[in-house]
């Protein structure tokens, strides 16, 4: 497993979900959707919550996708 996947997995296991903004701010991961896609291929299950309103570093509202971690189903 790549370092990015390991970091995202640790985050969602402890927090329950992650947004692209959190991934950028916390780990410098700019393509969270690609990391999530690869994790899904590895057997992890996520639910997407689109258009979640969050504040950016300037305190301005912006919309992002939040990925909720459901669990691991294994690779088929």
LUMZA-902287 format. One record per residue: residue number from 1; residue in three letters; y, z, x of N, C-alpha, C, O, CB in turn. Coordinates in steps of 0.05 Angstrom, whole numbers, plus 5000, padded with zeros to 4 digits. Glycine has a CB too. Layout:
! residues N
NUM | ALA | Y | Z | X | Y | Z | X | Y | Z | X | Y | Z | X | Y | Z | X
...
END
This chain:
! residues 76
1 | UNK | 4976 | 5000 | 5017 | 5000 | 5000 | 5000 | 5025 | 5000 | 5018 | 5026 | 5014 | 5038 | 5000 | 5025 | 4981
2 | UNK | 5044 | 4984 | 5010 | 5069 | 4982 | 5026 | 5085 | 5008 | 5023 | 5082 | 5023 | 5004 | 5085 | 4958 | 5018
3 | UNK | 5103 | 5012 | 5042 | 5121 | 5035 | 5041 | 5138 | 5035 | 5016 | 5142 | 5056 | 5004 | 5139 | 5036 | 5065
4 | UNK | 5148 | 5012 | 5007 | 5164 | 5011 | 4983 | 5148 | 5019 | 4959 | 5158 | 5035 | 4942 | 5175 | 4983 | 4979
5 | UNK | 5123 | 5010 | 4957 | 5106 | 5018 | 4934 | 5100 | 5048 | 4935 | 5101 | 5061 | 4914 | 5080 | 5002 | 4934
6 | UNK | 5095 | 5058 | 4958 | 5089 | 5087 | 4961 | 5113 | 5103 | 4953 | 5111 | 5124 | 4939 | 5081 | 5093 | 4990
7 | UNK | 5137 | 5095 | 4961 | 5161 | 5109 | 4954 | 5167 | 5109 | 4924 | 5173 | 5129 | 4912 | 5185 | 5098 | 4969
8 | UNK | 5164 | 5085 | 4912 | 5168 | 5082 | 4883 | 5148 | 5099 | 4868 | 5154 | 5112 | 4849 | 5167 | 5053 | 4875
9 | UNK | 5123 | 5098 | 4877 | 5102 | 5113 | 4863 | 5107 | 5143 | 4865 | 5104 | 5157 | 4845 | 5074 | 5107 | 4876
10 | UNK | 5115 | 5153 | 4888 | 5121 | 5181 | 4890 | 5145 | 5189 | 4872 | 5144 | 5210 | 4859 | 5128 | 5188 | 4920
11 | UNK | 5165 | 5172 | 4870 | 5188 | 5177 | 4854 | 5180 | 5178 | 4824 | 5188 | 5197 | 4810 | 5210 | 5156 | 4858
12 | UNK | 5166 | 5158 | 4815 | 5159 | 5157 | 4786 | 5139 | 5179 | 4778 | 5139 | 5188 | 4756 | 5148 | 5130 | 4778
13 | UNK | 5122 | 5187 | 4797 | 5103 | 5209 | 4791 | 5118 | 5235 | 4788 | 5110 | 5252 | 4773 | 5082 | 5211 | 4814
14 | UNK | 5139 | 5239 | 4803 | 5154 | 5264 | 4802 | 5176 | 5263 | 4780 | 5182 | 5284 | 4767 | 5167 | 5270 | 4829
15 | UNK | 5188 | 5240 | 4775 | 5210 | 5237 | 4756 | 5203 | 5225 | 4730 | 5217 | 5228 | 4710 | 5233 | 5222 | 4769
16 | UNK | 5180 | 5210 | 4729 | 5171 | 5197 | 4705 | 5181 | 5169 | 4701 | 5168 | 5153 | 4688 | 5180 | 5213 | 4682
17 | UNK | 5204 | 5162 | 4714 | 5214 | 5135 | 4711 | 5234 | 5129 | 4734 | 5241 | 5147 | 4749 | 5229 | 5131 | 4684
18 | UNK | 5241 | 5104 | 4736 | 5260 | 5096 | 4757 | 5276 | 5072 | 4747 | 5266 | 5055 | 4732 | 5246 | 5089 | 4783
19 | UNK | 5301 | 5070 | 4755 | 5318 | 5047 | 4749 | 5323 | 5032 | 4775 | 5319 | 5043 | 4797 | 5345 | 5055 | 4735
20 | UNK | 5332 | 5007 | 4773 | 5339 | 4992 | 4797 | 5362 | 5006 | 4812 | 5362 | 5005 | 4837 | 5347 | 4963 | 4789
21 | UNK | 5380 | 5018 | 4798 | 5402 | 5032 | 4811 | 5392 | 5056 | 4827 | 5401 | 5060 | 4850 | 5423 | 5041 | 4790
22 | UNK | 5373 | 5071 | 4816 | 5361 | 5093 | 4831 | 5346 | 5083 | 4855 | 5348 | 5095 | 4877 | 5342 | 5109 | 4813
23 | UNK | 5332 | 5061 | 4853 | 5317 | 5050 | 4875 | 5335 | 5041 | 4898 | 5329 | 5045 | 4921 | 5300 | 5026 | 4866
24 | UNK | 5358 | 5029 | 4891 | 5377 | 5021 | 4911 | 5390 | 5045 | 4925 | 5391 | 5047 | 4949 | 5400 | 5003 | 4898
25 | UNK | 5399 | 5064 | 4909 | 5413 | 5088 | 4919 | 5394 | 5106 | 4936 | 5402 | 5116 | 4956 | 5425 | 5104 | 4897
26 | UNK | 5370 | 5109 | 4927 | 5351 | 5128 | 4939 | 5336 | 5116 | 4963 | 5333 | 5129 | 4984 | 5331 | 5138 | 4919
27 | UNK | 5327 | 5091 | 4960 | 5309 | 5079 | 4980 | 5320 | 5053 | 4992 | 5308 | 5043 | 5011 | 5283 | 5074 | 4969
28 | UNK | 5342 | 5042 | 4982 | 5351 | 5017 | 4992 | 5334 | 4993 | 4982 | 5335 | 4972 | 4994 | 5352 | 5017 | 5021
29 | UNK | 5319 | 4998 | 4961 | 5302 | 4976 | 4950 | 5318 | 4960 | 4930 | 5327 | 4970 | 4909 | 5276 | 4988 | 4936
30 | UNK | 5323 | 4935 | 4937 | 5341 | 4918 | 4920 | 5325 | 4901 | 4900 | 5337 | 4890 | 4882 | 5358 | 4901 | 4938
31 | UNK | 5300 | 4899 | 4904 | 5283 | 4882 | 4885 | 5262 | 4900 | 4873 | 5238 | 4895 | 4876 | 5271 | 4858 | 4901
32 | UNK | 5270 | 4920 | 4857 | 5251 | 4938 | 4845 | 5232 | 4923 | 4827 | 5208 | 4930 | 4826 | 5266 | 4959 | 4829
33 | UNK | 5241 | 4903 | 4812 | 5222 | 4889 | 4794 | 5199 | 4876 | 4810 | 5177 | 4875 | 4799 | 5238 | 4867 | 4779
34 | UNK | 5204 | 4867 | 4834 | 5183 | 4855 | 4850 | 5163 | 4876 | 4859 | 5139 | 4872 | 4859 | 5194 | 4840 | 4875
35 | UNK | 5173 | 4900 | 4866 | 5156 | 4922 | 4874 | 5139 | 4931 | 4851 | 5115 | 4935 | 4853 | 5172 | 4946 | 4885
36 | UNK | 5151 | 4933 | 4827 | 5137 | 4941 | 4803 | 5115 | 4920 | 4796 | 5093 | 4927 | 4789 | 5156 | 4945 | 4779
37 | UNK | 5122 | 4895 | 4798 | 5103 | 4873 | 4793 | 5079 | 4876 | 4811 | 5056 | 4874 | 4801 | 5117 | 4846 | 4797
38 | UNK | 5083 | 4881 | 4836 | 5060 | 4884 | 4855 | 5044 | 4909 | 4848 | 5020 | 4908 | 4851 | 5071 | 4885 | 4884
39 | UNK | 5057 | 4930 | 4840 | 5043 | 4954 | 4833 | 5026 | 4950 | 4807 | 5004 | 4961 | 4805 | 5063 | 4978 | 4828
40 | UNK | 5036 | 4934 | 4789 | 5021 | 4928 | 4764 | 4996 | 4912 | 4772 | 4974 | 4916 | 4762 | 5038 | 4911 | 4744
41 | UNK | 4999 | 4893 | 4791 | 4976 | 4878 | 4801 | 4955 | 4896 | 4814 | 4931 | 4890 | 4814 | 4985 | 4856 | 4820
42 | UNK | 4964 | 4919 | 4825 | 4946 | 4938 | 4838 | 4933 | 4957 | 4818 | 4916 | 4973 | 4825 | 4962 | 4954 | 4859
43 | UNK | 4942 | 4955 | 4793 | 4929 | 4972 | 4772 | 4946 | 4994 | 4760 | 4937 | 5009 | 4743 | 4905 | 4984 | 4783
44 | UNK | 4971 | 4996 | 4769 | 4989 | 5016 | 4757 | 5001 | 5005 | 4731 | 5005 | 4981 | 4728 | 5012 | 5023 | 4777
45 | UNK | 5006 | 5023 | 4712 | 5016 | 5015 | 4686 | 5045 | 5026 | 4682 | 5050 | 5049 | 4687 | 4998 | 5025 | 4663
46 | UNK | 5063 | 5008 | 4674 | 5091 | 5015 | 4669 | 5099 | 5005 | 4642 | 5088 | 4985 | 4632 | 5109 | 5004 | 4691
47 | UNK | 5118 | 5018 | 4630 | 5131 | 5008 | 4606 | 5160 | 5004 | 4613 | 5172 | 5020 | 4628 | 5128 | 5028 | 4582
48 | UNK | 5172 | 4981 | 4603 | 5199 | 4974 | 4610 | 5217 | 4983 | 4587 | 5212 | 4978 | 4563 | 5202 | 4944 | 4615
49 | UNK | 5240 | 4995 | 4594 | 5261 | 5001 | 4575 | 5285 | 4986 | 4584 | 5298 | 4993 | 4604 | 5266 | 5033 | 4572
50 | UNK | 5292 | 4965 | 4570 | 5314 | 4947 | 4579 | 5341 | 4956 | 4568 | 5343 | 4969 | 4548 | 5308 | 4919 | 4571
51 | UNK | 5361 | 4949 | 4583 | 5389 | 4954 | 4575 | 5396 | 4983 | 4572 | 5408 | 4992 | 4553 | 5395 | 4939 | 4549
52 | UNK | 5387 | 4999 | 4592 | 5394 | 5027 | 4593 | 5421 | 5031 | 4606 | 5426 | 5020 | 4627 | 5372 | 5044 | 4608
53 | UNK | 5439 | 5046 | 4593 | 5466 | 5050 | 4603 | 5466 | 5072 | 4624 | 5457 | 5094 | 4618 | 5486 | 5056 | 4580
54 | UNK | 5476 | 5066 | 4648 | 5478 | 5085 | 4670 | 5506 | 5082 | 4682 | 5519 | 5062 | 4678 | 5455 | 5082 | 4691
55 | UNK | 5514 | 5101 | 4698 | 5539 | 5099 | 4712 | 5534 | 5090 | 4741 | 5516 | 5100 | 4754 | 5554 | 5126 | 4712
56 | UNK | 5549 | 5071 | 4750 | 5547 | 5062 | 4778 | 5562 | 5081 | 4797 | 5572 | 5102 | 4787 | 5557 | 5033 | 4781
57 | UNK | 5563 | 5075 | 4822 | 5576 | 5093 | 4841 | 5606 | 5098 | 4837 | 5617 | 5116 | 4848 | 5572 | 5083 | 4869
58 | UNK | 5617 | 5080 | 4820 | 5646 | 5083 | 4814 | 5650 | 5097 | 4787 | 5673 | 5100 | 4778 | 5659 | 5056 | 4813
59 | UNK | 5628 | 5106 | 4775 | 5630 | 5119 | 4749 | 5632 | 5100 | 4726 | 5637 | 5109 | 4703 | 5653 | 5138 | 4750
60 | UNK | 5629 | 5075 | 4731 | 5631 | 5055 | 4710 | 5604 | 5051 | 4697 | 5583 | 5052 | 4710 | 5642 | 5028 | 4721
61 | UNK | 5605 | 5046 | 4671 | 5580 | 5040 | 4656 | 5569 | 5013 | 4664 | 5583 | 4994 | 4666 | 5584 | 5042 | 4626
62 | UNK | 5543 | 5012 | 4668 | 5529 | 4987 | 4672 | 5501 | 4990 | 4659 | 5493 | 5012 | 4652 | 5527 | 4980 | 4702
63 | UNK | 5488 | 4968 | 4655 | 5462 | 4968 | 4642 | 5440 | 4959 | 4662 | 5444 | 4939 | 4677 | 5462 | 4949 | 4617
64 | UNK | 5418 | 4973 | 4661 | 5396 | 4967 | 4679 | 5370 | 4970 | 4663 | 5370 | 4980 | 4641 | 5396 | 4986 | 4704
65 | UNK | 5348 | 4962 | 4676 | 5321 | 4967 | 4664 | 5310 | 4993 | 4676 | 5312 | 4997 | 4700 | 5302 | 4943 | 4670
66 | UNK | 5298 | 5009 | 4659 | 5284 | 5033 | 4668 | 5254 | 5029 | 4665 | 5245 | 5020 | 4644 | 5294 | 5059 | 4652
67 | UNK | 5240 | 5034 | 4686 | 5211 | 5031 | 4687 | 5198 | 5059 | 4684 | 5202 | 5076 | 4701 | 5201 | 5017 | 4712
68 | UNK | 5183 | 5063 | 4662 | 5169 | 5088 | 4657 | 5140 | 5085 | 4667 | 5126 | 5066 | 4661 | 5170 | 5095 | 4627
69 | UNK | 5132 | 5104 | 4684 | 5105 | 5104 | 4695 | 5086 | 5115 | 4674 | 5090 | 5137 | 4664 | 5103 | 5120 | 4721
70 | UNK | 5065 | 5100 | 4668 | 5045 | 5108 | 4648 | 5020 | 5120 | 4662 | 5009 | 5139 | 4653 | 5037 | 5085 | 4630
71 | UNK | 5012 | 5107 | 4684 | 4989 | 5117 | 4698 | 4975 | 5094 | 4714 | 4986 | 5073 | 4718 | 4969 | 5130 | 4679
72 | UNK | 4951 | 5100 | 4721 | 4935 | 5081 | 4737 | 4910 | 5074 | 4722 | 4896 | 5092 | 4713 | 4928 | 5093 | 4765
73 | UNK | 4904 | 5049 | 4719 | 4880 | 5040 | 4705 | 4860 | 5027 | 4724 | 4838 | 5020 | 4715 | 4888 | 5020 | 4683
74 | UNK | 4868 | 5024 | 4749 | 4850 | 5011 | 4768 | 4851 | 4981 | 4767 | 4862 | 4970 | 4748 | 4821 | 5020 | 4763
75 | UNK | 4841 | 4969 | 4787 | 4841 | 4939 | 4789 | 4816 | 4929 | 4776 | 4794 | 4939 | 4782 | 4844 | 4930 | 4818
76 | UNK | 4819 | 4908 | 4759 | 4796 | 4897 | 4745 | 4784 | 4874 | 4761 | 4765 | 4861 | 4752 | 4803 | 4888 | 4717
END
